[in-house]
Amino acid sequence: MSITKVTRNYQITIPAEIRKALGIREGELLEVNIEGDRIVLRRFKRERKRLKLGRNVTPEEIEKSIEEGMMECMGS
């Protein structure tokens, strides 16, 4: 069992053995839910595709990605 402390900013640290076991990396997004009296963390799954760096991206691809992101934010 691992124990973590809530800071004055209401933040917690995920213990190293848990991060390693689940492969959680810095910058990764986690979804937080309540299940009864438990706080449950899950990897956040992005529905929209992400642009890959290291290749040429056309202005059309950028526009399309922006439009898809805006639609996702608006719930459409």
N, CA, C and O atoms as a Tripos MOL2 file, in Angstrom:
@<TRIPOS>MOLECULE
protein
  304   303    76     0     0
PROTEIN
NO_CHARGES

@<TRIPOS>ATOM
      1 N           0.8510   -1.1760    0.0000 N.3       1 MET1
      2 CA          0.0000    0.0000    0.0000 C.3       1 MET1
      3 C           0.8920    1.2330    0.0000 C.2       1 MET1
      4 O           1.8980    1.2850    0.7070 O.2       1 MET1
      5 N           0.5140    2.2190   -0.7950 N.am      2 SER2
      6 CA          1.2180    3.4880   -0.8540 C.3       2 SER2
      7 C           0.3620    4.5700   -0.2220 C.2       2 SER2
      8 O          -0.8670    4.5160   -0.2770 O.2       2 SER2
      9 N           1.0120    5.5400    0.3740 N.am      3 ILE3
     10 CA          0.3080    6.6640    0.9820 C.3       3 ILE3
     11 C           0.8280    7.9450    0.3530 C.2       3 ILE3
     12 O           2.0280    8.0870    0.1190 O.2       3 ILE3
     13 N          -0.0740    8.8760    0.0820 N.am      4 THR4
     14 CA          0.3020   10.1690   -0.4630 C.3       4 THR4
     15 C          -0.4030   11.2470    0.3400 C.2       4 THR4
     16 O          -1.4170   10.9850    0.9870 O.2       4 THR4
     17 N           0.1320   12.4590    0.2990 N.am      5 LYS5
     18 CA         -0.3930   13.5640    1.1020 C.3       5 LYS5
     19 C          -1.0230   14.6070    0.1840 C.2       5 LYS5
     20 O          -0.5290   14.8540   -0.9160 O.2       5 LYS5
     21 N          -2.1050   15.2110    0.6380 N.am      6 VAL6
     22 CA         -2.7400   16.3060   -0.0840 C.3       6 VAL6
     23 C          -2.0320   17.5970    0.3370 C.2       6 VAL6
     24 O          -1.9340   17.8930    1.5280 O.2       6 VAL6
     25 N          -1.5360   18.3650   -0.6440 N.am      7 THR7
     26 CA         -0.8350   19.6110   -0.3320 C.3       7 THR7
     27 C          -1.8270   20.7270   -0.0600 C.2       7 THR7
     28 O          -3.0340   20.5380   -0.2140 O.2       7 THR7
     29 N          -1.3290   21.8920    0.3440 N.am      8 ARG8
     30 CA         -2.2310   23.0200    0.6230 C.3       8 ARG8
     31 C          -2.9490   23.4860   -0.6370 C.2       8 ARG8
     32 O          -3.9850   24.1450   -0.5400 O.2       8 ARG8
     33 N          -2.4220   23.1570   -1.8310 N.am      9 ASN9
     34 CA         -3.0890   23.4750   -3.0990 C.3       9 ASN9
     35 C          -3.9680   22.3200   -3.5700 C.2       9 ASN9
     36 O          -4.4110   22.2970   -4.7180 O.2       9 ASN9
     37 N          -4.2180   21.3650   -2.6800 N.am     10 TYR10
     38 CA         -5.0680   20.1920   -2.9550 C.3      10 TYR10
     39 C          -4.5110   19.3140   -4.0740 C.2      10 TYR10
     40 O          -5.2710   18.7190   -4.8380 O.2      10 TYR10
     41 N          -3.1930   19.2370   -4.1670 N.am     11 GLN11
     42 CA         -2.5470   18.3760   -5.1450 C.3      11 GLN11
     43 C          -2.0160   17.1400   -4.4390 C.2      11 GLN11
     44 O          -1.7190   17.1670   -3.2450 O.2      11 GLN11
     45 N          -1.9000   16.0450   -5.2030 N.am     12 ILE12
     46 CA         -1.3060   14.8260   -4.6700 C.3      12 ILE12
     47 C          -0.2150   14.3650   -5.6290 C.2      12 ILE12
     48 O          -0.1980   14.7540   -6.7960 O.2      12 ILE12
     49 N           0.6900   13.5380   -5.1280 N.am     13 THR13
     50 CA          1.7250   12.9240   -5.9500 C.3      13 THR13
     51 C           1.3860   11.4480   -6.0740 C.2      13 THR13
     52 O           1.1030   10.7800   -5.0790 O.2      13 THR13
     53 N           1.4160   10.9460   -7.2970 N.am     14 ILE14
     54 CA          1.2040    9.5130   -7.5070 C.3      14 ILE14
     55 C           2.5310    8.8300   -7.1910 C.2      14 ILE14
     56 O           3.5410    9.1520   -7.8170 O.2      14 ILE14
     57 N           2.5600    7.9020   -6.2440 N.am     15 PRO15
     58 CA          3.8130    7.2510   -5.8660 C.3      15 PRO15
     59 C           4.5240    6.6080   -7.0590 C.2      15 PRO15
     60 O           3.8880    6.1160   -7.9910 O.2      15 PRO15
     61 N           5.8580    6.6250   -7.0040 N.am     16 ALA16
     62 CA          6.6860    6.1440   -8.1090 C.3      16 ALA16
     63 C           6.3530    4.7140   -8.5180 C.2      16 ALA16
     64 O           6.2960    4.4160   -9.7110 O.2      16 ALA16
     65 N           6.1310    3.8210   -7.5490 N.am     17 GLU17
     66 CA          5.8630    2.4200   -7.9100 C.3      17 GLU17
     67 C           4.5500    2.2800   -8.6690 C.2      17 GLU17
     68 O           4.4160    1.3980   -9.5180 O.2      17 GLU17
     69 N           3.5750    3.1450   -8.3690 N.am     18 ILE18
     70 CA          2.2950    3.1250   -9.0860 C.3      18 ILE18
     71 C           2.4970    3.6720  -10.5000 C.2      18 ILE18
     72 O           2.0050    3.0910  -11.4670 O.2      18 ILE18
     73 N           3.2230    4.7930  -10.6200 N.am     19 ARG19
     74 CA          3.4990    5.3780  -11.9500 C.3      19 ARG19
     75 C           4.2300    4.3810  -12.8330 C.2      19 ARG19
     76 O           3.8940    4.2160  -14.0060 O.2      19 ARG19
     77 N           5.2200    3.7230  -12.2740 N.am     20 LYS20
     78 CA          6.0070    2.7560  -13.0570 C.3      20 LYS20
     79 C           5.1550    1.5610  -13.4680 C.2      20 LYS20
     80 O           5.2280    1.1090  -14.6110 O.2      20 LYS20
     81 N           4.3540    1.0520  -12.5500 N.am     21 ALA21
     82 CA          3.5220   -0.1260  -12.8460 C.3      21 ALA21
     83 C           2.5120    0.1710  -13.9540 C.2      21 ALA21
     84 O           2.2010   -0.7040  -14.7630 O.2      21 ALA21
     85 N           1.9990    1.4080  -13.9920 N.am     22 LEU22
     86 CA          0.9880    1.7700  -14.9890 C.3      22 LEU22
     87 C           1.5680    2.4980  -16.1980 C.2      22 LEU22
     88 O           0.8520    2.7660  -17.1630 O.2      22 LEU22
     89 N           2.8530    2.8180  -16.1520 N.am     23 GLY23
     90 CA          3.4830    3.5120  -17.2730 C.3      23 GLY23
     91 C           3.0140    4.9540  -17.4300 C.2      23 GLY23
     92 O           2.9480    5.4670  -18.5470 O.2      23 GLY23
     93 N           2.6890    5.6090  -16.3210 N.am     24 ILE24
     94 CA          2.2300    7.0060  -16.3620 C.3      24 ILE24
     95 C           3.4500    7.9050  -16.5100 C.2      24 ILE24
     96 O           4.4310    7.7650  -15.7800 O.2      24 ILE24
     97 N           3.3760    8.8310  -17.4660 N.am     25 ARG25
     98 CA          4.5030    9.7250  -17.7410 C.3      25 ARG25
     99 C           4.1460   11.1730  -17.4490 C.2      25 ARG25
    100 O           2.9720   11.5370  -17.3840 O.2      25 ARG25
    101 N           5.1670   11.9840  -17.2770 N.am     26 GLU26
    102 CA          4.9830   13.4160  -17.0410 C.3      26 GLU26
    103 C           4.2010   14.0410  -18.1980 C.2      26 GLU26
    104 O           4.4750   13.7600  -19.3650 O.2      26 GLU26
    105 N           3.2370   14.8800  -17.8670 N.am     27 GLY27
    106 CA          2.4440   15.5640  -18.8790 C.3      27 GLY27
    107 C           1.2200   14.7990  -19.3400 C.2      27 GLY27
    108 O           0.3750   15.3540  -20.0430 O.2      27 GLY27
    109 N           1.1100   13.5390  -18.9590 N.am     28 GLU28
    110 CA         -0.0330   12.7260  -19.3640 C.3      28 GLU28
    111 C          -1.2980   13.2330  -18.6620 C.2      28 GLU28
    112 O          -1.2450   13.6630  -17.5100 O.2      28 GLU28
    113 N          -2.4160   13.1800  -19.3540 N.am     29 LEU29
    114 CA         -3.6840   13.6050  -18.7790 C.3      29 LEU29
    115 C          -4.3850   12.4230  -18.1400 C.2      29 LEU29
    116 O          -4.4320   11.3330  -18.7100 O.2      29 LEU29
    117 N          -4.9330   12.6460  -16.9430 N.am     30 LEU30
    118 CA         -5.6780   11.6170  -16.2360 C.3      30 LEU30
    119 C          -7.0860   12.1220  -15.9820 C.2      30 LEU30
    120 O          -7.2900   13.3010  -15.6930 O.2      30 LEU30
    121 N          -8.0480   11.2310  -16.0920 N.am     31 GLU31
    122 CA         -9.4520   11.5350  -15.8200 C.3      31 GLU31
    123 C          -9.7180   11.1770  -14.3570 C.2      31 GLU31
    124 O          -9.3060   10.1120  -13.8960 O.2      31 GLU31
    125 N         -10.4030   12.0590  -13.6250 N.am     32 VAL32
    126 CA        -10.6820   11.8520  -12.2090 C.3      32 VAL32
    127 C         -12.1790   11.6470  -12.0140 C.2      32 VAL32
    128 O         -12.9790   12.4690  -12.4620 O.2      32 VAL32
    129 N         -12.5670   10.5600  -11.3510 N.am     33 ASN33
    130 CA        -13.9690   10.2520  -11.0880 C.3      33 ASN33
    131 C         -14.1470    9.8490   -9.6360 C.2      33 ASN33
    132 O         -13.1940    9.4640   -8.9590 O.2      33 ASN33
    133 N         -15.3830    9.9450   -9.1690 N.am     34 ILE34
    134 CA        -15.7460    9.4790   -7.8410 C.3      34 ILE34
    135 C         -16.5700    8.2100   -8.0090 C.2      34 ILE34
    136 O         -17.5400    8.1960   -8.7660 O.2      34 ILE34
    137 N         -16.1950    7.1520   -7.3130 N.am     35 GLU35
    138 CA        -16.9550    5.9030   -7.2950 C.3      35 GLU35
    139 C         -17.1950    5.5580   -5.8340 C.2      35 GLU35
    140 O         -16.3310    4.9840   -5.1710 O.2      35 GLU35
    141 N         -18.3790    5.9140   -5.3370 N.am     36 GLY36
    142 CA        -18.6800    5.7240   -3.9170 C.3      36 GLY36
    143 C         -17.8230    6.6560   -3.0880 C.2      36 GLY36
    144 O         -17.9190    7.8760   -3.2230 O.2      36 GLY36
    145 N         -16.9730    6.0880   -2.2180 N.am     37 ASP37
    146 CA        -16.0850    6.9140   -1.4050 C.3      37 ASP37
    147 C         -14.6480    6.8690   -1.9210 C.2      37 ASP37
    148 O         -13.7090    7.1630   -1.1810 O.2      37 ASP37
    149 N         -14.4790    6.4980   -3.2030 N.am     38 ARG38
    150 CA        -13.1500    6.3760   -3.8030 C.3      38 ARG38
    151 C         -12.9300    7.4220   -4.8830 C.2      38 ARG38
    152 O         -13.8570    7.8190   -5.5890 O.2      38 ARG38
    153 N         -11.7020    7.8530   -4.9950 N.am     39 ILE39
    154 CA        -11.2700    8.7020   -6.1110 C.3      39 ILE39
    155 C         -10.5780    7.7700   -7.0980 C.2      39 ILE39
    156 O          -9.6290    7.0740   -6.7380 O.2      39 ILE39
    157 N         -11.0470    7.7570   -8.3300 N.am     40 VAL40
    158 CA        -10.5120    6.8410   -9.3390 C.3      40 VAL40
    159 C          -9.8620    7.6610  -10.4520 C.2      40 VAL40
    160 O         -10.4840    8.5560  -11.0230 O.2      40 VAL40
    161 N          -8.6040    7.3420  -10.7490 N.am     41 LEU41
    162 CA         -7.8660    7.9970  -11.8300 C.3      41 LEU41
    163 C          -7.7500    7.0310  -12.9960 C.2      41 LEU41
    164 O          -7.4240    5.8580  -12.8140 O.2      41 LEU41
    165 N          -8.0220    7.5380  -14.2080 N.am     42 ARG42
    166 CA         -7.8650    6.7440  -15.4330 C.3      42 ARG42
    167 C          -7.1700    7.6030  -16.4750 C.2      42 ARG42
    168 O          -7.2580    8.8300  -16.4510 O.2      42 ARG42
    169 N          -6.4800    6.9390  -17.3870 N.am     43 ARG43
    170 CA         -5.8850    7.6900  -18.5030 C.3      43 ARG43
    171 C          -6.9880    8.3650  -19.2900 C.2      43 ARG43
    172 O          -8.0260    7.7620  -19.5600 O.2      43 ARG43
    173 N          -6.7650    9.6150  -19.6580 N.am     44 PHE44
    174 CA         -7.7260   10.3430  -20.4760 C.3      44 PHE44
    175 C          -7.4830    9.9660  -21.9260 C.2      44 PHE44
    176 O          -6.3660   10.0870  -22.4290 O.2      44 PHE44
    177 N          -8.5230    9.5130  -22.5910 N.am     45 LYS45
    178 CA         -8.4130    9.1110  -23.9980 C.3      45 LYS45
    179 C          -8.9020   10.2500  -24.8760 C.2      45 LYS45
    180 O         -10.0540   10.6740  -24.7850 O.2      45 LYS45
    181 N          -8.0190   10.7310  -25.7160 N.am     46 ARG46
    182 CA         -8.3910   11.7830  -26.6600 C.3      46 ARG46
    183 C          -9.0850   11.1540  -27.8570 C.2      46 ARG46
    184 O          -8.6230   10.1550  -28.4100 O.2      46 ARG46
    185 N         -10.1900   11.7500  -28.2400 N.am     47 GLU47
    186 CA        -10.9410   11.2390  -29.3860 C.3      47 GLU47
    187 C         -10.3850   11.7740  -30.6980 C.2      47 GLU47
    188 O         -10.4090   11.0860  -31.7190 O.2      47 GLU47
    189 N          -9.8870   12.9970  -30.6630 N.am     48 ARG48
    190 CA         -9.3970   13.5730  -31.9200 C.3      48 ARG48
    191 C          -7.9310   13.2190  -32.1290 C.2      48 ARG48
    192 O          -7.1870   13.0120  -31.1700 O.2      48 ARG48
    193 N          -7.5340   13.1530  -33.3690 N.am     49 LYS49
    194 CA         -6.1540   12.8200  -33.6600 C.3      49 LYS49
    195 C          -5.2620   14.0200  -33.3890 C.2      49 LYS49
    196 O          -5.7270   15.1600  -33.3650 O.2      49 LYS49
    197 N          -3.9970   13.7620  -33.1890 N.am     50 ARG50
    198 CA         -3.0310   14.8080  -32.9300 C.3      50 ARG50
    199 C          -2.0940   14.9070  -34.1170 C.2      50 ARG50
    200 O          -1.7910   13.9070  -34.7670 O.2      50 ARG50
    201 N          -1.6390   16.1130  -34.3950 N.am     51 LEU51
    202 CA         -0.6750   16.2970  -35.4680 C.3      51 LEU51
    203 C           0.6900   15.7980  -35.0030 C.2      51 LEU51
    204 O           1.1040   16.0820  -33.8790 O.2      51 LEU51
    205 N           1.3750   15.0720  -35.8410 N.am     52 LYS52
    206 CA          2.6900   14.5410  -35.5200 C.3      52 LYS52
    207 C           3.7490   15.5690  -35.9150 C.2      52 LYS52
    208 O           3.7170   16.1200  -37.0150 O.2      52 LYS52
    209 N           4.6750   15.8130  -35.0110 N.am     53 LEU53
    210 CA          5.7760   16.7220  -35.3220 C.3      53 LEU53
    211 C           6.8450   15.9620  -36.0910 C.2      53 LEU53
    212 O           6.8910   14.7320  -36.0570 O.2      53 LEU53
    213 N           7.6870   16.6850  -36.7700 N.am     54 GLY54
    214 CA          8.7750   16.0530  -37.5030 C.3      54 GLY54
    215 C           8.4230   15.7190  -38.9410 C.2      54 GLY54
    216 O           9.1850   15.0380  -39.6270 O.2      54 GLY54
    217 N           7.2760   16.1940  -39.4000 N.am     55 ARG55
    218 CA          6.9150   16.0000  -40.8090 C.3      55 ARG55
    219 C           6.2650   17.2800  -41.2900 C.2      55 ARG55
    220 O           5.7950   18.0860  -40.4890 O.2      55 ARG55
    221 N           6.2390   17.4620  -42.5800 N.am     56 ASN56
    222 CA          5.5990   18.6440  -43.1460 C.3      56 ASN56
    223 C           4.0880   18.5260  -43.0030 C.2      56 ASN56
    224 O           3.4980   17.4980  -43.3350 O.2      56 ASN56
    225 N           3.4770   19.5810  -42.5090 N.am     57 VAL57
    226 CA          2.0300   19.6130  -42.3310 C.3      57 VAL57
    227 C           1.4800   20.7110  -43.2270 C.2      57 VAL57
    228 O           1.9740   21.8390  -43.2160 O.2      57 VAL57
    229 N           0.4630   20.3790  -43.9950 N.am     58 THR58
    230 CA         -0.1050   21.3680  -44.9230 C.3      58 THR58
    231 C          -1.0310   22.3180  -44.1600 C.2      58 THR58
    232 O          -1.5680   21.9560  -43.1130 O.2      58 THR58
    233 N          -1.2170   23.5270  -44.6840 N.am     59 PRO59
    234 CA         -2.1700   24.4540  -44.0600 C.3      59 PRO59
    235 C          -3.5730   23.8620  -43.9620 C.2      59 PRO59
    236 O          -4.3070   24.1580  -43.0190 O.2      59 PRO59
    237 N          -3.9490   23.0280  -44.9290 N.am     60 GLU60
    238 CA         -5.2680   22.3940  -44.9050 C.3      60 GLU60
    239 C          -5.3970   21.4370  -43.7190 C.2      60 GLU60
    240 O          -6.4380   21.3910  -43.0630 O.2      60 GLU60
    241 N          -4.3340   20.6720  -43.4480 N.am     61 GLU61
    242 CA         -4.3520   19.7600  -42.3060 C.3      61 GLU61
    243 C          -4.4730   20.5300  -40.9920 C.2      61 GLU61
    244 O          -5.1780   20.1010  -40.0770 O.2      61 GLU61
    245 N          -3.7880   21.6580  -40.9040 N.am     62 ILE62
    246 CA         -3.8480   22.4830  -39.7060 C.3      62 ILE62
    247 C          -5.2580   23.0380  -39.5170 C.2      62 ILE62
    248 O          -5.8090   22.9800  -38.4180 O.2      62 ILE62
    249 N          -5.8360   23.5690  -40.5790 N.am     63 GLU63
    250 CA         -7.2070   24.1050  -40.5100 C.3      63 GLU63
    251 C          -8.2010   23.0340  -40.0910 C.2      63 GLU63
    252 O          -9.0590   23.2620  -39.2380 O.2      63 GLU63
    253 N          -8.0730   21.8560  -40.7070 N.am     64 LYS64
    254 CA         -9.0000   20.7580  -40.3930 C.3      64 LYS64
    255 C          -8.8810   20.3620  -38.9240 C.2      64 LYS64
    256 O          -9.8880   20.1280  -38.2570 O.2      64 LYS64
    257 N          -7.6520   20.2870  -38.4240 N.am     65 SER65
    258 CA         -7.4290   19.9210  -37.0320 C.3      65 SER65
    259 C          -8.0150   20.9700  -36.0830 C.2      65 SER65
    260 O          -8.5960   20.6200  -35.0550 O.2      65 SER65
    261 N          -7.8660   22.2470  -36.4210 N.am     66 ILE66
    262 CA         -8.4290   23.3270  -35.6080 C.3      66 ILE66
    263 C          -9.9470   23.2350  -35.5900 C.2      66 ILE66
    264 O         -10.5630   23.3470  -34.5300 O.2      66 ILE66
    265 N         -10.5560   23.0320  -36.7590 N.am     67 GLU67
    266 CA        -12.0040   22.9130  -36.8470 C.3      67 GLU67
    267 C         -12.5210   21.7350  -36.0390 C.2      67 GLU67
    268 O         -13.5270   21.8630  -35.3410 O.2      67 GLU67
    269 N         -11.8520   20.5890  -36.1190 N.am     68 GLU68
    270 CA        -12.2670   19.4040  -35.3590 C.3      68 GLU68
    271 C         -12.1680   19.6700  -33.8570 C.2      68 GLU68
    272 O         -13.0480   19.2770  -33.0920 O.2      68 GLU68
    273 N         -11.0810   20.3470  -33.4370 N.am     69 GLY69
    274 CA        -10.9210   20.6820  -32.0320 C.3      69 GLY69
    275 C         -12.0000   21.6230  -31.5330 C.2      69 GLY69
    276 O         -12.5020   21.4660  -30.4200 O.2      69 GLY69
    277 N         -12.3610   22.6110  -32.3590 N.am     70 MET70
    278 CA        -13.4020   23.5550  -31.9740 C.3      70 MET70
    279 C         -14.7460   22.8450  -31.8560 C.2      70 MET70
    280 O         -15.5140   23.1140  -30.9330 O.2      70 MET70
    281 N         -15.0300   21.9420  -32.7870 N.am     71 MET71
    282 CA        -16.2900   21.1930  -32.7390 C.3      71 MET71
    283 C         -16.3390   20.3230  -31.4810 C.2      71 MET71
    284 O         -17.3860   20.2090  -30.8440 O.2      71 MET71
    285 N         -15.2120   19.7140  -31.1270 N.am     72 GLU72
    286 CA        -15.1530   18.8750  -29.9360 C.3      72 GLU72
    287 C         -15.4110   19.7150  -28.6750 C.2      72 GLU72
    288 O         -16.1070   19.2720  -27.7610 O.2      72 GLU72
    289 N         -14.8570   20.9070  -28.6350 N.am     73 CYS73
    290 CA        -15.0530   21.7900  -27.4750 C.3      73 CYS73
    291 C         -16.5090   22.2620  -27.3650 C.2      73 CYS73
    292 O         -17.0070   22.4990  -26.2650 O.2      73 CYS73
    293 N         -17.1780   22.3940  -28.5030 N.am     74 MET74
    294 CA        -18.5610   22.8610  -28.5090 C.3      74 MET74
    295 C         -19.5450   21.7150  -28.2880 C.2      74 MET74
    296 O         -20.7480   21.9370  -28.1550 O.2      74 MET74
    297 N         -19.0220   20.4840  -28.2500 N.am     75 GLY75
    298 CA        -19.8790   19.3370  -28.0060 C.3      75 GLY75
    299 C         -20.6430   18.8510  -29.2240 C.2      75 GLY75
    300 O         -21.6360   18.1370  -29.0850 O.2      75 GLY75
    301 N         -20.2030   19.2220  -30.3980 N.am     76 SER76
    302 CA        -20.8990   18.7960  -31.6290 C.3      76 SER76
    303 C         -20.1810   17.6480  -32.2920 C.2      76 SER76
    304 O         -20.6220   17.1630  -33.3340 O.2      76 SER76
@<TRIPOS>BOND
     1     1     2 1
     2     2     3 1
     3     3     4 2
     4     3     5 am
     5     5     6 1
     6     6     7 1
     7     7     8 2
     8     7     9 am
     9     9    10 1
    10    10    11 1
    11    11    12 2
    12    11    13 am
    13    13    14 1
    14    14    15 1
    15    15    16 2
    16    15    17 am
    17    17    18 1
    18    18    19 1
    19    19    20 2
    20    19    21 am
    21    21    22 1
    22    22    23 1
    23    23    24 2
    24    23    25 am
    25    25    26 1
    26    26    27 1
    27    27    28 2
    28    27    29 am
    29    29    30 1
    30    30    31 1
    31    31    32 2
    32    31    33 am
    33    33    34 1
    34    34    35 1
    35    35    36 2
    36    35    37 am
    37    37    38 1
    38    38    39 1
    39    39    40 2
    40    39    41 am
    41    41    42 1
    42    42    43 1
    43    43    44 2
    44    43    45 am
    45    45    46 1
    46    46    47 1
    47    47    48 2
    48    47    49 am
    49    49    50 1
    50    50    51 1
    51    51    52 2
    52    51    53 am
    53    53    54 1
    54    54    55 1
    55    55    56 2
    56    55    57 am
    57    57    58 1
    58    58    59 1
    59    59    60 2
    60    59    61 am
    61    61    62 1
    62    62    63 1
    63    63    64 2
    64    63    65 am
    65    65    66 1
    66    66    67 1
    67    67    68 2
    68    67    69 am
    69    69    70 1
    70    70    71 1
    71    71    72 2
    72    71    73 am
    73    73    74 1
    74    74    75 1
    75    75    76 2
    76    75    77 am
    77    77    78 1
    78    78    79 1
    79    79    80 2
    80    79    81 am
    81    81    82 1
    82    82    83 1
    83    83    84 2
    84    83    85 am
    85    85    86 1
    86    86    87 1
    87    87    88 2
    88    87    89 am
    89    89    90 1
    90    90    91 1
    91    91    92 2
    92    91    93 am
    93    93    94 1
    94    94    95 1
    95    95    96 2
    96    95    97 am
    97    97    98 1
    98    98    99 1
    99    99   100 2
   100    99   101 am
   101   101   102 1
   102   102   103 1
   103   103   104 2
   104   103   105 am
   105   105   106 1
   106   106   107 1
   107   107   108 2
   108   107   109 am
   109   109   110 1
   110   110   111 1
   111   111   112 2
   112   111   113 am
   113   113   114 1
   114   114   115 1
   115   115   116 2
   116   115   117 am
   117   117   118 1
   118   118   119 1
   119   119   120 2
   120   119   121 am
   121   121   122 1
   122   122   123 1
   123   123   124 2
   124   123   125 am
   125   125   126 1
   126   126   127 1
   127   127   128 2
   128   127   129 am
   129   129   130 1
   130   130   131 1
   131   131   132 2
   132   131   133 am
   133   133   134 1
   134   134   135 1
   135   135   136 2
   136   135   137 am
   137   137   138 1
   138   138   139 1
   139   139   140 2
   140   139   141 am
   141   141   142 1
   142   142   143 1
   143   143   144 2
   144   143   145 am
   145   145   146 1
   146   146   147 1
   147   147   148 2
   148   147   149 am
   149   149   150 1
   150   150   151 1
   151   151   152 2
   152   151   153 am
   153   153   154 1
   154   154   155 1
   155   155   156 2
   156   155   157 am
   157   157   158 1
   158   158   159 1
   159   159   160 2
   160   159   161 am
   161   161   162 1
   162   162   163 1
   163   163   164 2
   164   163   165 am
   165   165   166 1
   166   166   167 1
   167   167   168 2
   168   167   169 am
   169   169   170 1
   170   170   171 1
   171   171   172 2
   172   171   173 am
   173   173   174 1
   174   174   175 1
   175   175   176 2
   176   175   177 am
   177   177   178 1
   178   178   179 1
   179   179   180 2
   180   179   181 am
   181   181   182 1
   182   182   183 1
   183   183   184 2
   184   183   185 am
   185   185   186 1
   186   186   187 1
   187   187   188 2
   188   187   189 am
   189   189   190 1
   190   190   191 1
   191   191   192 2
   192   191   193 am
   193   193   194 1
   194   194   195 1
   195   195   196 2
   196   195   197 am
   197   197   198 1
   198   198   199 1
   199   199   200 2
   200   199   201 am
   201   201   202 1
   202   202   203 1
   203   203   204 2
   204   203   205 am
   205   205   206 1
   206   206   207 1
   207   207   208 2
   208   207   209 am
   209   209   210 1
   210   210   211 1
   211   211   212 2
   212   211   213 am
   213   213   214 1
   214   214   215 1
   215   215   216 2
   216   215   217 am
   217   217   218 1
   218   218   219 1
   219   219   220 2
   220   219   221 am
   221   221   222 1
   222   222   223 1
   223   223   224 2
   224   223   225 am
   225   225   226 1
   226   226   227 1
   227   227   228 2
   228   227   229 am
   229   229   230 1
   230   230   231 1
   231   231   232 2
   232   231   233 am
   233   233   234 1
   234   234   235 1
   235   235   236 2
   236   235   237 am
   237   237   238 1
   238   238   239 1
   239   239   240 2
   240   239   241 am
   241   241   242 1
   242   242   243 1
   243   243   244 2
   244   243   245 am
   245   245   246 1
   246   246   247 1
   247   247   248 2
   248   247   249 am
   249   249   250 1
   250   250   251 1
   251   251   252 2
   252   251   253 am
   253   253   254 1
   254   254   255 1
   255   255   256 2
   256   255   257 am
   257   257   258 1
   258   258   259 1
   259   259   260 2
   260   259   261 am
   261   261   262 1
   262   262   263 1
   263   263   264 2
   264   263   265 am
   265   265   266 1
   266   266   267 1
   267   267   268 2
   268   267   269 am
   269   269   270 1
   270   270   271 1
   271   271   272 2
   272   271   273 am
   273   273   274 1
   274   274   275 1
   275   275   276 2
   276   275   277 am
   277   277   278 1
   278   278   279 1
   279   279   280 2
   280   279   281 am
   281   281   282 1
   282   282   283 1
   283   283   284 2
   284   283   285 am
   285   285   286 1
   286   286   287 1
   287   287   288 2
   288   287   289 am
   289   289   290 1
   290   290   291 1
   291   291   292 2
   292   291   293 am
   293   293   294 1
   294   294   295 1
   295   295   296 2
   296   295   297 am
   297   297   298 1
   298   298   299 1
   299   299   300 2
   300   299   301 am
   301   301   302 1
   302   302   303 1
   303   303   304 2
@<TRIPOS>SUBSTRUCTURE
     1 MET1         2 RESIDUE 1 A MET
     2 SER2         6 RESIDUE 1 A SER
     3 ILE3        10 RESIDUE 1 A ILE
     4 THR4        14 RESIDUE 1 A THR
     5 LYS5        18 RESIDUE 1 A LYS
     6 VAL6        22 RESIDUE 1 A VAL
     7 THR7        26 RESIDUE 1 A THR
     8 ARG8        30 RESIDUE 1 A ARG
     9 ASN9        34 RESIDUE 1 A ASN
    10 TYR10       38 RESIDUE 1 A TYR
    11 GLN11       42 RESIDUE 1 A GLN
    12 ILE12       46 RESIDUE 1 A ILE
    13 THR13       50 RESIDUE 1 A THR
    14 ILE14       54 RESIDUE 1 A ILE
    15 PRO15       58 RESIDUE 1 A PRO
    16 ALA16       62 RESIDUE 1 A ALA
    17 GLU17       66 RESIDUE 1 A GLU
    18 ILE18       70 RESIDUE 1 A ILE
    19 ARG19       74 RESIDUE 1 A ARG
    20 LYS20       78 RESIDUE 1 A LYS
    21 ALA21       82 RESIDUE 1 A ALA
    22 LEU22       86 RESIDUE 1 A LEU
    23 GLY23       90 RESIDUE 1 A GLY
    24 ILE24       94 RESIDUE 1 A ILE
    25 ARG25       98 RESIDUE 1 A ARG
    26 GLU26      102 RESIDUE 1 A GLU
    27 GLY27      106 RESIDUE 1 A GLY
    28 GLU28      110 RESIDUE 1 A GLU
    29 LEU29      114 RESIDUE 1 A LEU
    30 LEU30      118 RESIDUE 1 A LEU
    31 GLU31      122 RESIDUE 1 A GLU
    32 VAL32      126 RESIDUE 1 A VAL
    33 ASN33      130 RESIDUE 1 A ASN
    34 ILE34      134 RESIDUE 1 A ILE
    35 GLU35      138 RESIDUE 1 A GLU
    36 GLY36      142 RESIDUE 1 A GLY
    37 ASP37      146 RESIDUE 1 A ASP
    38 ARG38      150 RESIDUE 1 A ARG
    39 ILE39      154 RESIDUE 1 A ILE
    40 VAL40      158 RESIDUE 1 A VAL
    41 LEU41      162 RESIDUE 1 A LEU
    42 ARG42      166 RESIDUE 1 A ARG
    43 ARG43      170 RESIDUE 1 A ARG
    44 PHE44      174 RESIDUE 1 A PHE
    45 LYS45      178 RESIDUE 1 A LYS
    46 ARG46      182 RESIDUE 1 A ARG
    47 GLU47      186 RESIDUE 1 A GLU
    48 ARG48      190 RESIDUE 1 A ARG
    49 LYS49      194 RESIDUE 1 A LYS
    50 ARG50      198 RESIDUE 1 A ARG
    51 LEU51      202 RESIDUE 1 A LEU
    52 LYS52      206 RESIDUE 1 A LYS
    53 LEU53      210 RESIDUE 1 A LEU
    54 GLY54      214 RESIDUE 1 A GLY
    55 ARG55      218 RESIDUE 1 A ARG
    56 ASN56      222 RESIDUE 1 A ASN
    57 VAL57      226 RESIDUE 1 A VAL
    58 THR58      230 RESIDUE 1 A THR
    59 PRO59      234 RESIDUE 1 A PRO
    60 GLU60      238 RESIDUE 1 A GLU
    61 GLU61      242 RESIDUE 1 A GLU
    62 ILE62      246 RESIDUE 1 A ILE
    63 GLU63      250 RESIDUE 1 A GLU
    64 LYS64      254 RESIDUE 1 A LYS
    65 SER65      258 RESIDUE 1 A SER
    66 ILE66      262 RESIDUE 1 A ILE
    67 GLU67      266 RESIDUE 1 A GLU
    68 GLU68      270 RESIDUE 1 A GLU
    69 GLY69      274 RESIDUE 1 A GLY
    70 MET70      278 RESIDUE 1 A MET
    71 MET71      282 RESIDUE 1 A MET
    72 GLU72      286 RESIDUE 1 A GLU
    73 CYS73      290 RESIDUE 1 A CYS
    74 MET74      294 RESIDUE 1 A MET
    75 GLY75      298 RESIDUE 1 A GLY
    76 SER76      302 RESIDUE 1 A SER
